[in-house]
């Protein structure tokens, strides 16, 4: 490679409103080569690296942007990048893009020649992290044991994200230090609530400012930027939410603990929360507390759910309903974790913690049964099996395991014939969060129907457990071509570990089904080694 040009989308955001040619863009960031001509690049091996697609504020409109093949032509930055990435501009150049998974959908999949996934911690690395993070070995083992216990499996699975390991270790170590028999967090929301409370203890605010004031200002910033899809902010956006960054830097408080500052290429300071999940948690807390304080539903403009008139009572169920609808209608999972946090924060246990430790306004104990019933109904009729898995995480936040318990009863009796559609989704969730070795998955063990297959697909797609290496058996299950699109989606899923697939004996698949399967087989994510 003769030239390597690394760009960060966070820096490109700052110049997105200006027009550029490819040559002037390169010269702007790399002055050493600003005098080179088109021939210098066309006759050389060139690699462009674009880091942080998830941080981009550009539309990247591949479908409608005009074509540009001239490296000297001045055009918008968006047109320039879409043509470079799609190979129309400087077509011999290589382009490498880094991104979080959800944002990768901004780029048409047919453009990719290779996809590489950076995996999080496996189980062994989780243990290694806790042993290194917590110097007291006995304490480290207690933390690990709590996260690995049967009822906390979803927390342990979340620990494949390194920052969640850090948050969990911070919260659990503090709680166990204060009281050896302390009640420890059992849900993701409880873990983040305790983590936030710990940060408020490291404070020295300006006169008259409280924990709640600072958290609500940060929550306002988090929510407004989450609505825009932004995870990077600039000083003016803090000011609009009432946050003085210079004052915050002097006073050691929540701001300095959960806000990260970096400098771009042009020394302009760029800010973000330490992790997107922290932004989502604070956004959910802000939305909920705004509703409890004033009755204002900040989510009502996001959905078509009818709001009561000003004279009518505004039940929290309407807020929950708005949030559920937002998550279900989102194509990229943008509101999934926000929804889990919002529902978890609505629980009396977390409300009492925030009231006692941070000074939030309490509310009268209120049942969330209407919300639970609404989620059950959505699971029953939801065609998107991946969305249903998040709804089960939501039920877990609300303390409802009724569907999973019903499935466990059927499992113990070995009678799967009485399971309803929502039970099959519950089984998928149970298998995902269990420690069960699913080296072989045989549909006939459960029920050989296309509807059941569709409900169980997340077990094959979401390979978050290191024990999941799949041999998927669908032989003689009376499957038709209609199921092939779903199977193809499993083959093309980044997180699937599927290596063997047996479709023998399904004579109704037809050529149409085989054609649908071929799309998944051609995917750069496909790991299949044997097909029958």
C-alpha distance (Angstrom), angle and dihedral (degrees) to the residues before:
residue distance angle dihedral
X1 . . .
X2 3.82 . .
X3 3.81 99.4 .
X4 3.82 131.9 25.3
X5 3.80 116.4 -172.9
X6 3.84 114.5 -173.0
X7 3.81 116.9 -163.7
X8 3.80 129.1 178.7
X9 3.79 117.7 -146.6
X10 3.81 88.2 -141.4
X11 3.84 87.6 64.3
X12 3.80 93.7 42.7
X13 3.83 88.3 55.4
X14 3.80 88.1 68.3
X15 3.82 93.4 58.5
X16 3.81 99.5 33.9
X17 3.81 93.9 113.8
X18 3.82 94.7 56.7
X19 3.82 127.8 83.8
X20 3.79 120.5 -118.6
X21 3.77 144.3 174.3
X22 3.79 116.6 -140.2
X23 3.81 90.3 -109.9
X24 3.81 94.2 51.0
X25 3.82 91.3 45.7
X26 3.80 91.5 53.6
X27 3.81 91.3 44.6
X28 3.82 91.2 49.5
X29 3.80 92.9 59.2
X30 3.81 100.4 28.0
X31 3.81 108.2 39.8
X32 3.81 91.8 177.2
X33 3.82 90.2 73.8
X34 3.80 101.1 32.8
X35 3.82 92.0 113.1
X36 3.82 95.6 53.6
X37 3.80 118.2 113.3
X38 3.80 134.5 -137.4
X39 3.81 92.4 -94.5
X40 3.80 90.9 57.0
X41 3.80 89.6 62.7
X42 3.81 101.1 34.5
X43 3.81 90.4 56.3
X44 3.83 94.2 44.6
X45 3.79 138.3 71.5
X46 3.82 106.3 -105.6
X47 3.83 130.2 -174.2
X48 3.81 122.4 -167.8
X49 3.81 117.0 -164.2
X50 3.81 117.4 -162.7
X51 3.79 110.9 -171.3
X52 3.81 125.7 -159.7
X53 3.80 107.4 15.4
X54 3.81 87.2 175.8
X55 3.82 87.8 63.6
X56 3.81 94.3 53.5
X57 3.80 119.5 117.5
X58 3.81 92.2 -169.7
X59 3.83 119.5 107.9
X60 3.84 93.4 -135.1
X61 3.80 91.6 -155.4
X62 3.80 100.9 -168.9
X63 3.80 93.0 169.2
X64 3.80 100.5 53.8
X65 3.80 107.3 23.4
X66 3.80 115.6 111.1
X67 3.79 119.7 -107.7
X68 3.80 118.0 -99.0
X69 3.82 122.4 -175.2
X70 3.82 99.0 157.3
X71 3.83 116.6 92.2
X72 3.82 89.7 -158.3
X73 3.82 95.8 52.2
X74 3.80 115.3 108.4
X75 3.80 114.4 -134.6
X76 3.80 140.6 137.6
X77 3.79 118.5 -56.6
X78 3.81 90.0 -118.6
X79 3.82 92.9 55.0
X80 3.80 90.1 45.4
X81 3.80 94.0 52.8
X82 3.81 97.5 43.4
X83 3.81 90.4 52.3
X84 3.80 93.2 46.0
X85 3.82 93.5 47.2
X86 3.81 93.4 46.1
X87 3.82 91.7 51.1
X88 3.81 97.7 -114.0
X89 3.79 93.4 112.6
X90 3.82 117.2 57.0
X91 3.80 86.7 -8.9
X92 3.82 96.3 -167.7
X93 3.80 91.9 60.0
X94 3.80 122.0 101.8
X95 3.81 120.5 -130.0
X96 3.81 124.6 -157.6
X97 3.82 118.2 -170.7
X98 3.81 127.7 -172.5
X99 3.78 120.6 -157.0
X100 3.77 147.2 148.6
X101 3.83 109.1 -98.0
X102 3.82 97.3 -106.9
X103 3.81 94.0 54.0
X104 3.81 92.9 49.2
X105 3.81 87.5 80.3
X106 3.83 87.9 74.2
X107 3.80 87.4 79.8
X108 3.84 120.6 62.8
X109 3.83 108.7 -109.0
X110 3.81 93.5 -131.3
X111 3.82 89.0 67.8
X112 3.81 92.8 64.2
X113 3.80 119.5 90.5
X114 3.78 94.7 179.2
X115 3.81 135.6 13.0
X116 3.81 121.7 -159.8
X117 3.79 120.1 -170.7
X118 3.80 122.1 -154.7
X119 3.78 103.9 -147.2
X120 3.79 125.5 -148.8
X121 3.81 126.6 -126.6
X122 3.78 119.7 -43.3
X123 3.82 118.2 -145.5
X124 3.81 93.4 -88.9
X125 3.81 91.9 50.8
X126 3.81 91.2 49.1
X127 3.81 89.5 56.9
X128 3.79 91.4 46.0
X129 3.81 90.6 51.3
X130 3.82 94.3 52.6
X131 3.82 91.8 47.5
X132 3.82 90.9 52.6
X133 3.80 97.0 39.5
X134 3.82 95.9 49.2
X135 3.81 112.4 50.7
X136 3.81 92.9 -163.7
X137 3.82 101.4 80.8
X138 3.79 93.4 -160.3
X139 3.81 90.2 51.8
X140 3.81 90.9 47.9
X141 3.80 90.3 52.9
X142 3.81 91.8 49.9
X143 3.81 89.9 52.7
X144 3.79 91.8 49.0
X145 3.81 92.9 46.0
X146 3.80 91.5 51.9
X147 3.79 93.2 50.9
X148 3.80 92.8 45.8
X149 3.80 95.8 49.3
X150 3.79 115.3 117.8
X151 3.81 94.8 -108.7
X152 3.82 93.4 49.3
X153 3.81 99.0 48.5
X154 3.81 92.5 119.2
X155 3.82 89.0 57.9
X156 3.79 91.5 50.4
X157 3.79 91.3 50.1
X158 3.83 89.1 51.3
X159 3.81 87.2 57.5
X160 3.80 89.5 77.8
X161 3.83 81.2 84.7
X162 3.84 104.2 79.3
X163 3.82 94.7 -145.9
X164 3.82 90.0 54.8
X165 3.81 88.4 55.0
X166 3.80 87.8 54.2
X167 3.82 93.8 47.3
X168 3.82 91.4 46.8
X169 3.80 93.4 47.7
X170 3.82 91.2 47.7
X171 3.81 94.2 49.1
X172 3.80 98.1 40.8
X173 3.81 95.0 44.2
X174 3.81 90.6 52.2
X175 3.81 93.1 48.3
X176 3.81 94.4 46.3
X177 3.82 91.0 47.3
X178 3.81 91.8 53.1
X179 3.81 94.4 47.2
X180 3.80 127.6 2.3
X181 3.81 91.6 -147.6
X182 3.81 95.4 41.7
X183 3.79 118.8 149.4
X184 3.79 103.6 -106.2
X185 3.83 127.8 -147.7
X186 3.79 115.0 -88.3
X187 3.82 99.6 -177.7
X188 3.79 136.3 45.8
X189 3.82 91.2 -110.2
X190 3.80 92.9 51.9
X191 3.81 89.3 50.8
X192 3.82 93.3 51.9
X193 3.81 91.8 43.6
X194 3.80 91.3 56.1
X195 3.81 90.2 44.3
X196 3.82 90.6 53.9
X197 3.80 92.0 48.3
X198 3.82 89.9 52.9
X199 3.82 90.4 53.6
X200 3.82 91.7 52.3
X201 3.80 89.4 60.3
X202 3.83 89.7 63.7
X203 3.78 93.9 68.3
X204 3.75 146.3 126.7
X205 3.80 106.4 166.8
X206 3.76 128.5 -175.4
X207 3.79 115.1 -93.1
X208 3.79 114.9 -68.6
X209 3.81 95.2 13.3
X210 3.81 118.6 119.8
X211 3.79 136.2 -164.3
X212 3.78 89.7 -104.1
X213 3.82 92.5 51.8
X214 3.79 92.8 54.3
X215 3.81 94.5 42.8
X216 3.81 93.0 49.1
X217 3.82 91.6 50.1
X218 3.79 90.4 50.1
X219 3.80 89.7 44.9
X220 3.80 91.1 52.9
X221 3.81 89.8 52.2
X222 3.82 91.0 45.9
X223 3.81 94.1 50.3
X224 3.80 97.4 43.6
X225 3.80 91.9 49.6
X226 3.81 92.7 43.5
X227 3.80 88.1 56.3
X228 3.81 88.6 55.4
X229 3.80 92.8 44.8
X230 3.82 91.5 -115.8
X231 3.79 124.8 144.6
X232 3.82 94.7 170.3
X233 3.80 123.5 68.9
X234 3.76 138.6 -175.4
X235 3.81 131.2 -143.4
X236 3.81 94.9 -95.5
X237 3.82 90.4 59.0
X238 3.80 90.3 55.4
X239 3.80 90.2 49.6
X240 3.80 91.6 52.6
X241 3.82 87.8 58.1
X242 3.81 93.3 48.7
X243 3.82 97.1 -103.1
X244 3.81 118.6 138.5
X245 3.80 103.9 -157.1
X246 3.80 94.5 -165.6
X247 3.79 90.7 54.1
X248 3.80 90.6 44.3
X249 3.81 90.6 53.7
X250 3.82 90.7 55.0
X251 3.79 95.8 46.6
X252 3.79 115.1 62.3
X253 3.79 104.7 -134.3
X254 3.76 145.0 113.8
X255 3.82 92.5 -50.2
X256 3.78 94.5 61.1
X257 3.80 93.1 45.1
X258 3.80 101.1 51.8
X259 3.82 103.9 24.7
X260 3.80 119.1 83.4
X261 3.82 122.2 -156.5
X262 3.80 126.0 -157.4
X263 3.79 135.6 166.8
X264 3.79 122.6 -125.3
X265 3.80 125.7 -142.4
X266 3.80 90.6 -81.4
X267 3.81 93.6 47.5
X268 3.80 93.2 -108.4
X269 3.78 108.0 146.0
X270 3.80 115.8 -116.3
X271 3.80 123.8 -166.8
X272 3.78 136.7 -160.1
X273 3.77 139.1 161.7
X274 3.80 113.4 -94.8
X275 3.82 87.9 -104.8
X276 3.79 136.4 1.3
X277 3.82 89.9 -115.9
X278 3.83 89.9 61.2
X279 3.81 89.1 52.9
X280 3.82 89.8 49.9
X281 3.81 91.9 48.6
X282 3.81 93.9 50.8
X283 3.81 90.9 44.9
X284 3.81 90.7 53.6
X285 3.81 91.5 46.6
X286 3.81 91.0 51.0
X287 3.82 93.2 49.0
X288 3.81 92.9 48.0
X289 3.81 96.6 45.3
X290 3.81 91.6 46.2
X291 3.80 87.7 55.0
X292 3.82 93.7 46.7
X293 3.82 93.4 45.2
X294 3.80 100.4 44.5
X295 3.80 108.4 4.8
X296 3.82 89.9 -116.2
X297 3.79 112.8 145.8
X298 3.81 106.2 -150.2
X299 3.81 90.7 -173.8
X300 3.80 97.4 56.4
X301 3.81 92.9 91.1
X302 3.80 90.6 53.6
X303 3.83 96.6 63.1
X304 3.79 141.4 27.8
X305 3.82 96.0 -113.4
X306 3.81 108.5 134.2
X307 3.80 114.7 -112.3
X308 3.82 120.9 -144.1
X309 3.79 118.8 -113.9
X310 3.79 118.9 -94.9
X311 3.80 91.9 -96.8
X312 3.78 93.6 52.6
X313 3.78 123.9 86.2
X314 3.80 113.7 -100.0
X315 3.81 106.0 -139.4
X316 3.78 117.8 -156.7
X317 3.81 87.8 -122.8
X318 3.82 89.3 77.1
X319 3.80 90.3 56.6
X320 3.80 89.9 48.7
X321 3.80 91.2 47.3
X322 3.80 90.9 52.4
X323 3.80 91.2 50.2
X324 3.83 93.7 47.9
X325 3.81 90.8 50.4
X326 3.81 91.6 48.5
X327 3.80 90.9 53.4
X328 3.80 93.7 45.9
X329 3.81 94.2 48.4
X330 3.82 94.3 46.3
X331 3.80 113.3 100.8
X332 3.79 97.7 -157.8
X333 3.80 103.1 41.6
X334 3.82 90.9 -107.1
X335 3.82 93.8 148.0
X336 3.83 100.8 33.8
X337 3.80 99.0 99.3
X338 3.82 91.5 34.7
X339 3.82 87.5 58.8
X340 3.80 92.6 49.9
X341 3.80 90.8 50.7
X342 3.81 93.5 46.4
X343 3.81 92.4 52.6
X344 3.79 93.1 42.7
X345 3.80 91.9 50.1
X346 3.81 88.8 52.2
X347 3.79 89.6 64.5
X348 3.80 114.3 105.1
X349 3.82 91.7 -125.9
X350 3.81 93.7 61.2
X351 3.80 92.2 39.3
X352 3.80 90.2 55.7
X353 3.81 91.2 49.2
X354 3.80 92.7 51.5
X355 3.80 92.0 44.5
X356 3.79 93.6 50.3
X357 3.80 100.2 38.2
X358 3.82 105.1 29.6
X359 3.80 104.7 23.6
X360 3.79 100.1 -113.5
X361 3.77 118.3 159.1
X362 3.78 112.1 -93.7
X363 3.77 124.4 -134.6
X364 3.75 132.5 -149.7
X365 3.81 111.4 -91.3
X366 3.78 105.2 -87.4
X367 3.78 131.6 -171.7
X368 3.79 118.5 -120.5
X369 3.81 92.5 -161.6
X370 3.80 93.3 115.1
X371 3.81 89.6 55.1
X372 3.82 91.4 47.7
X373 3.81 90.7 51.1
X374 3.83 90.6 48.9
X375 3.81 91.2 52.1
X376 3.82 91.2 48.2
X377 3.80 89.6 54.4
X378 3.80 91.7 50.0
X379 3.80 91.8 50.5
X380 3.80 90.1 50.3
X381 3.80 94.6 56.9
X382 3.81 101.5 25.6
X383 3.79 112.4 122.5
X384 3.82 93.3 -170.8
X385 3.80 103.3 80.9
X386 3.82 93.2 -169.1
X387 3.81 90.8 58.5
X388 3.81 90.4 51.8
X389 3.82 90.6 58.9
X390 3.80 90.6 59.2
X391 3.81 89.5 49.6
X392 3.81 89.2 56.6
X393 3.80 88.5 53.2
X394 3.82 85.9 52.4
X395 3.81 91.4 51.9
X396 3.79 87.8 51.1
X397 3.82 89.2 55.2
X398 3.81 88.4 51.9
X399 3.80 91.7 50.0
X400 3.80 94.7 -113.3
X401 3.81 117.5 135.6
X402 3.79 96.9 152.5
X403 3.82 97.0 120.6
X404 3.80 93.0 46.4
X405 3.81 91.1 48.0
X406 3.80 90.7 51.7
X407 3.81 90.0 52.2
X408 3.80 91.2 49.2
X409 3.80 88.9 54.6
X410 3.81 90.5 52.5
X411 3.81 90.3 47.0
X412 3.78 93.2 53.2
X413 3.80 90.0 52.4
X414 3.82 92.5 44.2
X415 3.80 90.0 -130.6
X416 3.81 110.6 130.5
X417 3.80 94.2 158.3
X418 3.81 93.9 90.0
X419 3.79 96.8 52.6
X420 3.81 117.0 123.6
X421 3.83 122.7 -146.1
X422 3.81 92.1 -94.7
X423 3.81 89.7 52.3
X424 3.81 91.5 57.9
X425 3.81 89.0 53.3
X426 3.81 88.4 49.2
X427 3.81 89.3 51.9
X428 3.81 89.9 52.6
X429 3.81 90.0 51.8
X430 3.79 92.1 47.1
X431 3.81 92.3 51.1
X432 3.81 90.9 48.7
X433 3.80 95.6 53.4
X434 3.80 96.1 37.3
X435 3.77 125.2 92.7
X436 3.79 90.4 -127.5
X437 3.79 116.7 138.3
X438 3.81 106.4 -120.7
X439 3.77 99.6 -177.9
X440 3.82 88.1 139.2
X441 3.80 123.5 33.5
X442 3.81 114.6 -169.3
X443 3.81 115.2 -176.2
X444 3.81 91.7 -157.9
X445 3.81 88.7 65.6
X446 3.80 85.7 70.9
X447 3.81 113.8 20.4
X448 3.79 127.9 -44.7
X449 3.79 101.8 -130.8
X450 3.79 134.0 116.5
X451 3.81 92.9 -124.1
X452 3.80 91.7 55.5
X453 3.81 90.1 46.3
X454 3.80 90.4 53.8
X455 3.81 91.7 50.3
X456 3.81 92.6 49.8
X457 3.81 96.2 46.7
X458 3.84 95.0 101.1
X459 3.81 88.5 65.7
X460 3.80 87.5 63.9
X461 3.80 97.9 38.0
X462 3.77 102.1 44.7
X463 3.77 102.8 61.3
X464 3.82 96.1 174.8
X465 3.79 95.0 135.9
X466 3.79 116.1 80.4
X467 3.82 89.6 -140.2
X468 3.80 92.7 63.0
X469 3.82 108.4 103.4
X470 3.76 106.7 144.9
X471 3.74 138.4 -139.6
X472 3.82 99.9 177.1
X473 3.81 113.6 -156.4
X474 3.79 117.9 -164.3
X475 3.80 99.0 149.8
X476 3.84 117.1 151.2
X477 3.83 94.1 -4.6
X478 3.83 94.9 137.1
X479 3.79 90.1 -114.2
X480 3.81 121.7 170.3
X481 3.80 132.7 -155.8
X482 3.83 89.0 -89.2
X483 3.81 92.1 76.6
X484 3.80 93.9 51.6
X485 3.79 94.6 81.6
X486 3.81 89.5 57.7
X487 3.81 92.6 46.8
X488 3.81 88.6 48.7
X489 3.81 89.6 54.0
X490 3.82 88.8 55.0
X491 3.81 91.5 51.1
X492 3.81 91.5 51.0
X493 3.81 95.4 44.1
X494 3.81 114.0 115.4
X495 3.79 91.7 -143.4
X496 3.80 98.6 48.6
X497 3.78 118.4 106.7
X498 3.81 94.5 -167.6
X499 3.82 110.6 150.4
X500 3.82 104.2 159.2
X501 3.81 128.7 39.1
X502 3.81 125.5 -176.1
X503 3.83 114.4 -165.7
X504 3.80 96.6 154.3
X505 3.80 119.6 138.8
X506 3.83 95.4 29.4
X507 3.80 100.6 118.2
X508 3.81 94.2 171.5
X509 3.81 94.9 67.2
X510 3.85 90.6 92.2
X511 3.80 126.9 -179.6
X512 3.81 90.6 -66.1
X513 3.79 90.0 60.8
X514 3.79 92.7 47.6
X515 3.80 89.9 51.6
X516 3.81 90.3 53.0
X517 3.81 90.5 49.0
X518 3.79 91.0 51.7
X519 3.81 91.0 66.0
X520 3.80 90.4 61.2
X521 3.80 92.9 42.9
X522 3.81 90.2 54.7
X523 3.81 92.7 50.7
X524 3.82 115.5 113.3
X525 3.83 86.5 -133.0
X526 3.82 93.9 59.5
X527 3.82 111.2 115.6
X528 3.82 96.6 177.1
X529 3.79 115.0 140.2
X530 3.81 101.7 172.0
X531 3.82 130.6 32.6
X532 3.80 125.7 -178.9
